[in-house]
Amino acid sequence: MTKVLAAITTSVDGYIAGPDDGPGKGLGEGGERLHYWVFGGPWTYDSEPKGEATGEDAAWLEEAISRVGAVVGGRWTYEAAGHWGDENPWGLPFFIVTHRPEEEPEGGGFTFVAGVEEAVARAVEAAGGKDVNVMGGADVIRQALEAGVVDELTIIIAPVVLGGGKRLFESFSSSLDLEHLGVRQSQYATFVDYRVKRA
């Protein structure tokens, strides 16, 4: 059965991006440190990351990616990533939540959708029985959690304090009841997996 999974990296003080995030600086000032786990160590915006995840980080990524059949992301993430060079980085059906679905680009493998619930529903249909990954940014994950469409949530905590930026649960208007599923630890991150309980 298809599950809807959401995962996002946060600093110890709860920021998913440092200040002034945007194109060319997708994780904000100092935010590269959030994704050291993704690239096997330090990297900067000044040069393309060349490394890859290792050890527990690689094991978590491999397991997560093997389960996924479709992806949901937000328009801000799409823009901040420079449209991934107009090429779908997942090679899977990729639904972008936006207020302007009419701006969907031709080609590139992205489908623009007006709301998170519709995006998740379409992703579930397109996933072919595999899971759906809601990758963020924070606003899209919040919307999906508030809509009650997320089955499992992974908070990946990077060992860094950013001191400012965007928070995952900023302006969150709901209460969540979570069941702890497990923890993985690496040099660059702590992965905390939860099941989202339904009322």
C-alpha positions as CSV (number, residue, x, y, z in Angstrom):
1,M,0.0,0.0,0.0
2,T,1.3,3.5,-0.9
3,K,2.5,5.6,2.0
4,V,3.0,9.4,1.9
5,L,6.3,10.2,3.4
6,A,7.7,13.6,4.3
7,A,11.3,14.2,5.2
8,I,13.3,17.4,5.8
9,T,16.6,18.4,7.4
10,T,16.6,20.9,10.2
11,S,19.2,22.6,12.4
12,V,19.3,21.9,16.1
13,D,17.5,25.2,16.7
14,G,14.8,24.2,14.2
15,Y,15.7,26.0,10.9
16,I,15.3,24.2,7.6
17,A,17.2,27.0,5.8
18,G,19.4,29.9,7.0
19,P,18.6,33.5,6.3
20,D,18.3,34.8,2.7
21,D,17.6,31.5,1.0
22,G,16.8,31.6,-2.7
23,P,18.3,30.9,-6.1
24,G,22.0,30.1,-5.9
25,K,21.7,29.8,-2.1
26,G,18.8,27.3,-1.7
27,L,19.6,26.6,2.0
28,G,20.3,30.2,2.9
29,E,23.4,31.7,4.6
30,G,25.4,28.9,6.3
31,G,22.7,26.4,5.3
32,E,25.1,24.2,3.4
33,R,25.9,22.6,6.7
34,L,22.4,21.2,6.8
35,H,23.2,18.9,3.9
36,Y,26.7,17.8,4.7
37,W,25.1,14.4,5.3
38,V,23.8,14.4,1.6
39,F,27.2,15.1,0.1
40,G,29.5,13.1,2.5
41,G,31.0,16.3,4.1
42,P,31.5,20.0,3.8
43,W,30.6,21.8,0.6
44,T,29.8,25.4,-0.3
45,Y,27.7,27.3,-2.8
46,D,30.9,28.5,-4.5
47,S,31.5,25.1,-6.0
48,E,29.1,22.3,-7.0
49,P,29.0,19.5,-4.3
50,K,31.0,16.6,-5.7
51,G,30.7,14.1,-2.8
52,E,28.0,11.7,-2.0
53,A,26.4,10.3,1.2
54,T,28.3,7.5,3.0
55,G,27.6,5.1,5.8
56,E,24.3,5.5,7.7
57,D,23.5,8.6,5.5
58,A,23.8,6.6,2.3
59,A,21.9,3.7,3.8
60,W,19.0,6.0,4.8
61,L,18.9,7.6,1.4
62,E,19.1,4.3,-0.5
63,E,16.2,2.9,1.5
64,A,14.1,6.0,1.2
65,I,14.7,6.4,-2.6
66,S,14.0,2.7,-3.3
67,R,10.5,3.1,-1.8
68,V,9.5,6.2,-3.8
69,G,7.4,6.2,-7.0
70,A,6.5,9.9,-7.1
71,V,7.5,13.2,-5.6
72,V,5.7,16.3,-4.4
73,G,7.7,19.6,-3.9
74,G,7.0,23.3,-3.5
75,R,7.3,26.1,-6.0
76,W,9.8,27.9,-3.7
77,T,12.1,24.8,-3.6
78,Y,11.8,24.5,-7.4
79,E,12.8,28.1,-7.9
80,A,15.6,28.0,-5.2
81,A,17.0,25.0,-7.0
82,G,17.2,26.8,-10.3
83,H,14.5,24.5,-11.6
84,W,17.1,21.7,-11.3
85,G,18.4,22.9,-14.7
86,D,14.9,22.3,-16.2
87,E,15.5,18.5,-15.7
88,N,13.6,16.4,-13.1
89,P,16.3,15.2,-10.7
90,W,14.3,12.2,-9.5
91,G,13.4,10.6,-12.9
92,L,10.0,10.0,-11.3
93,P,6.6,11.8,-11.6
94,F,7.3,15.1,-9.9
95,F,4.4,17.4,-8.8
96,I,5.1,21.0,-7.9
97,V,2.6,22.7,-5.6
98,T,2.1,26.3,-6.8
99,H,-0.5,29.1,-6.9
100,R,0.3,29.5,-10.6
101,P,-0.1,26.1,-12.2
102,E,-0.6,27.7,-15.6
103,E,3.2,28.5,-15.6
104,E,4.1,24.9,-15.9
105,P,7.2,24.6,-18.2
106,E,7.1,22.4,-21.3
107,G,9.2,19.3,-20.9
108,G,11.5,18.8,-18.0
109,G,9.2,16.3,-16.2
110,F,7.5,18.6,-13.8
111,T,3.7,18.9,-13.3
112,F,2.4,22.0,-11.7
113,V,-0.6,21.6,-9.4
114,A,-2.7,24.2,-7.5
115,G,-2.9,22.6,-4.1
116,V,-1.0,20.1,-1.9
117,E,-4.0,17.7,-1.5
118,E,-4.4,17.4,-5.3
119,A,-0.7,17.1,-5.8
120,V,-0.5,14.2,-3.2
121,A,-3.6,12.5,-4.7
122,R,-2.0,12.7,-8.2
123,A,1.3,11.5,-6.9
124,V,-0.3,8.5,-5.2
125,E,-2.0,7.6,-8.5
126,A,1.3,8.0,-10.4
127,A,3.4,6.1,-7.9
128,G,2.4,2.7,-9.2
129,G,2.0,1.2,-5.7
130,K,5.2,2.7,-4.4
131,D,5.4,5.5,-1.8
132,V,5.1,9.3,-2.4
133,N,7.8,11.6,-1.0
134,V,6.8,15.1,0.0
135,M,10.2,16.8,-0.1
136,G,9.4,20.3,0.8
137,G,10.1,23.0,1.4
138,A,8.8,23.5,4.8
139,D,5.6,25.2,3.6
140,V,4.5,22.3,1.5
141,I,5.3,19.8,4.3
142,R,3.3,21.9,6.8
143,Q,0.4,22.0,4.3
144,A,0.5,18.3,3.8
145,L,0.7,17.6,7.6
146,E,-2.2,20.0,8.3
147,A,-4.3,18.3,5.5
148,G,-3.7,15.0,7.2
149,V,-2.2,13.3,4.1
150,V,1.2,12.4,5.5
151,D,1.7,8.9,6.9
152,E,5.3,9.1,8.1
153,L,7.5,12.1,8.9
154,T,11.3,12.0,9.1
155,I,13.1,14.9,10.8
156,I,16.8,14.9,9.9
157,I,18.7,17.0,12.5
158,A,22.0,18.4,11.4
159,P,24.5,19.2,14.2
160,V,24.5,22.9,13.6
161,V,22.8,26.0,15.1
162,L,21.9,28.5,12.4
163,G,20.4,31.2,14.6
164,G,17.9,32.3,12.0
165,G,16.1,31.5,8.8
166,K,13.0,29.4,8.0
167,R,11.5,27.1,10.6
168,L,9.6,23.9,9.7
169,F,6.7,24.5,12.0
170,E,6.5,28.3,11.7
171,S,2.8,29.3,11.9
172,F,1.7,25.7,12.2
173,S,-1.9,25.7,13.2
174,S,-2.5,22.1,14.0
175,S,-1.5,19.6,16.7
176,L,0.3,16.4,15.6
177,D,0.3,13.1,17.5
178,L,3.4,11.2,16.4
179,E,4.5,7.6,17.1
180,H,8.3,7.1,17.3
181,L,9.5,4.5,14.7
182,G,13.2,4.7,15.0
183,V,16.5,6.7,15.0
184,R,19.7,6.5,13.0
185,Q,22.8,8.4,13.8
186,S,25.7,9.5,11.6
187,Q,28.6,12.0,11.8
188,Y,26.5,14.6,10.0
189,A,22.9,13.9,11.0
190,T,20.4,12.2,13.3
191,F,17.4,10.7,11.5
192,V,14.2,10.5,13.6
193,D,11.3,8.6,12.0
194,Y,7.7,9.1,13.1
195,R,4.3,7.7,12.1
196,V,1.7,10.4,12.0
197,K,-1.3,9.2,14.0
198,R,-4.7,9.9,12.7
199,A,-7.5,11.2,14.9
